[in-house]
């Protein structure tokens, strides 16, 4: 079984919240997902979009192992207006504290038609923002956010729209479907 799930903003990519020292956070347990599936990869608490879940360990390994280099596609709202120098730096690979990233595919895109985020991204009249499509083959912790920050473009909103051939498609936040069985909504 392979589940495509549109992970909402501020939902953990696990079924329980192991942090007992603060307020409870939303988890995958609240979305009616099938029993015995687990995430194939991760998506940060404050990121949105496509999360794949499976009950097949070999498939999960193929989807997440860096040796297989599955291309992950993100739409990234950034603070500022990306120039060619910043895009070229992303395309060449960025130096992060844990070492250089692999080259990414990066391009400006028009603002995508997305669901509203709750809470919305803070709007400031004096600060411009723009959207990028960024494609990477790695999966380091908070990698896309760290890459855009390294070139002077802090991330405001991050939505994963594809992992390899698997697309988010029309799923709204909290909705999921079995890629083999067809649509289902929570």
C-alpha positions as a Python dict, from the first residue, in 0.01 Angstrom:
ca = {
    (1, 'X'): (0, 0, 0),
    (2, 'X'): (128, 349, -85),
    (3, 'X'): (-64, 646, 55),
    (4, 'X'): (-35, 1004, -73),
    (5, 'X'): (-127, 1241, 211),
    (6, 'X'): (-144, 1620, 205),
    (7, 'X'): (18, 1699, 539),
    (8, 'X'): (-123, 2018, 682),
    (9, 'X'): (88, 2296, 833),
    (10, 'X'): (182, 2227, 1197),
    (11, 'X'): (123, 1851, 1192),
    (12, 'X'): (397, 1610, 1304),
    (13, 'X'): (505, 1334, 1064),
    (14, 'X'): (443, 1069, 1328),
    (15, 'X'): (144, 911, 1495),
    (16, 'X'): (223, 1027, 1850),
    (17, 'X'): (375, 1341, 1998),
    (18, 'X'): (672, 1228, 2205),
    (19, 'X'): (739, 1577, 2345),
    (20, 'X'): (569, 1575, 2685),
    (21, 'X'): (704, 1912, 2796),
    (22, 'X'): (468, 2138, 2603),
    (23, 'X'): (120, 2162, 2452),
    (24, 'X'): (8, 1862, 2247),
    (25, 'X'): (76, 1894, 1876),
    (26, 'X'): (-134, 1750, 1594),
    (27, 'X'): (-9, 1416, 1459),
    (28, 'X'): (-91, 1179, 1173),
    (29, 'X'): (-322, 987, 1408),
    (30, 'X'): (-601, 1239, 1354),
    (31, 'X'): (-654, 1179, 982),
    (32, 'X'): (-806, 829, 953),
    (33, 'X'): (-504, 679, 779),
    (34, 'X'): (-497, 300, 736),
    (35, 'X'): (-347, 91, 1013),
    (36, 'X'): (12, -27, 979),
    (37, 'X'): (136, 248, 747),
    (38, 'X'): (426, 471, 838),
    (39, 'X'): (589, 773, 673),
    (40, 'X'): (840, 708, 395),
    (41, 'X'): (1050, 1013, 472),
    (42, 'X'): (968, 1323, 668),
    (43, 'X'): (821, 1667, 621),
    (44, 'X'): (887, 1934, 882),
    (45, 'X'): (617, 2034, 1130),
    (46, 'X'): (591, 2377, 966),
    (47, 'X'): (600, 2248, 607),
    (48, 'X'): (300, 2130, 406),
    (49, 'X'): (221, 1899, 119),
    (50, 'X'): (296, 1551, -6),
    (51, 'X'): (388, 1290, 250),
    (52, 'X'): (406, 929, 134),
    (53, 'X'): (313, 652, 378),
    (54, 'X'): (346, 280, 322),
    (55, 'X'): (325, -59, 490),
    (56, 'X'): (608, -189, 268),
    (57, 'X'): (956, -154, 422),
    (58, 'X'): (1138, -217, 93),
    (59, 'X'): (933, 50, -83),
    (60, 'X'): (996, 296, 202),
    (61, 'X'): (1370, 227, 169),
    (62, 'X'): (1362, 288, -208),
    (63, 'X'): (1175, 617, -157),
    (64, 'X'): (1403, 751, 118),
    (65, 'X'): (1752, 606, 71),
    (66, 'X'): (1986, 879, -61),
    (67, 'X'): (2147, 625, -298),
    (68, 'X'): (1822, 616, -496),
    (69, 'X'): (1815, 997, -519),
    (70, 'X'): (1438, 1040, -555),
    (71, 'X'): (1372, 1390, -685),
    (72, 'X'): (1162, 1594, -441),
    (73, 'X'): (981, 1902, -576),
    (74, 'X'): (892, 2197, -353),
    (75, 'X'): (710, 2524, -407),
    (76, 'X'): (878, 2777, -182),
    (77, 'X'): (750, 3122, -95),
    (78, 'X'): (1053, 3331, -7),
    (79, 'X'): (1107, 3675, 135),
    (80, 'X'): (1264, 3896, -130),
    (81, 'X'): (1292, 3878, -507),
    (82, 'X'): (1528, 3604, -630),
    (83, 'X'): (1787, 3722, -878),
    (84, 'X'): (1990, 3514, -1121),
    (85, 'X'): (2290, 3508, -886),
    (86, 'X'): (2080, 3351, -607),
    (87, 'X'): (1921, 3098, -843),
    (88, 'X'): (2266, 3008, -982),
    (89, 'X'): (2393, 2950, -627),
    (90, 'X'): (2103, 2710, -556),
    (91, 'X'): (2168, 2533, -888),
    (92, 'X'): (2538, 2491, -807),
    (93, 'X'): (2482, 2363, -454),
    (94, 'X'): (2494, 2564, -134),
    (95, 'X'): (2745, 2541, 150),
    (96, 'X'): (2561, 2459, 474),
    (97, 'X'): (2700, 2397, 823),
    (98, 'X'): (2681, 2022, 761),
    (99, 'X'): (2856, 2047, 422),
    (100, 'X'): (2769, 2136, 65),
    (101, 'X'): (2437, 2036, -85),
    (102, 'X'): (2405, 1863, -418),
    (103, 'X'): (2306, 2093, -704),
    (104, 'X'): (1935, 2173, -711),
    (105, 'X'): (1700, 2265, -989),
    (106, 'X'): (1568, 2613, -911),
    (107, 'X'): (1342, 2850, -1100),
    (108, 'X'): (1103, 3136, -1034),
    (109, 'X'): (735, 3044, -1069),
    (110, 'X'): (417, 3250, -1053),
    (111, 'X'): (229, 3225, -722),
    (112, 'X'): (66, 2880, -729),
    (113, 'X'): (-303, 2826, -664),
    (114, 'X'): (-295, 2675, -316),
    (115, 'X'): (-531, 2633, -24),
    (116, 'X'): (-517, 2904, 241),
    (117, 'X'): (-275, 2834, 522),
    (118, 'X'): (-394, 2861, 882),
    (119, 'X'): (-246, 3078, 1020),
    (120, 'X'): (-165, 3269, 701),
    (121, 'X'): (186, 3382, 614),
    (122, 'X'): (237, 3726, 764),
    (123, 'X'): (199, 3993, 496),
    (124, 'X'): (423, 4299, 512),
    (125, 'X'): (377, 4587, 268),
    (126, 'X'): (744, 4682, 278),
    (127, 'X'): (884, 4333, 209),
    (128, 'X'): (843, 4164, -127),
    (129, 'X'): (799, 3791, -165),
    (130, 'X'): (821, 3548, -454),
    (131, 'X'): (775, 3179, -532),
    (132, 'X'): (1039, 2930, -641),
    (133, 'X'): (1019, 2573, -756),
    (134, 'X'): (1310, 2386, -601),
    (135, 'X'): (1395, 2025, -680),
    (136, 'X'): (1647, 1835, -468),
    (137, 'X'): (1767, 1477, -439),
    (138, 'X'): (1874, 1491, -75),
    (139, 'X'): (1667, 1501, 240),
    (140, 'X'): (1866, 1671, 511),
    (141, 'X'): (1691, 1824, 810),
    (142, 'X'): (1522, 2151, 705),
    (143, 'X'): (1735, 2149, 391),
    (144, 'X'): (1521, 2366, 162),
    (145, 'X'): (1479, 2632, 432),
    (146, 'X'): (1852, 2632, 503),
    (147, 'X'): (1937, 2651, 132),
    (148, 'X'): (1713, 2949, 60),
    (149, 'X'): (1836, 3128, 375),
    (150, 'X'): (2198, 3069, 269),
    (151, 'X'): (2138, 3265, -53),
    (152, 'X'): (1954, 3547, 126),
    (153, 'X'): (1595, 3432, 64),
    (154, 'X'): (1428, 3325, 391),
    (155, 'X'): (1145, 3076, 344),
    (156, 'X'): (795, 3195, 435),
    (157, 'X'): (596, 2891, 317),
    (158, 'X'): (712, 2548, 198),
    (159, 'X'): (491, 2300, 12),
    (160, 'X'): (618, 1966, -123),
    (161, 'X'): (430, 1881, -441),
    (162, 'X'): (610, 1566, -563),
    (163, 'X'): (838, 1282, -458),
    (164, 'X'): (977, 1103, -760),
    (165, 'X'): (681, 1024, -988),
    (166, 'X'): (427, 1068, -708),
    (167, 'X'): (234, 1397, -723),
    (168, 'X'): (27, 1578, -461),
    (169, 'X'): (-241, 1650, -719),
    (170, 'X'): (-577, 1790, -603),
    (171, 'X'): (-558, 1665, -242),
    (172, 'X'): (-643, 1932, 13),
    (173, 'X'): (-473, 1945, 356),
    (174, 'X'): (-566, 1639, 562),
    (175, 'X'): (-687, 1441, 259),
    (176, 'X'): (-523, 1121, 142),
    (177, 'X'): (-563, 840, -105),
    (178, 'X'): (-408, 504, -178),
    (179, 'X'): (-216, 554, -499),
    (180, 'X'): (-314, 203, -611),
    (181, 'X'): (-680, 213, -505),
    (182, 'X'): (-798, 563, -593),
    (183, 'X'): (-924, 869, -406),
    (184, 'X'): (-1031, 884, -43),
    (185, 'X'): (-1070, 1178, 191),
    (186, 'X'): (-1036, 1184, 566),
}
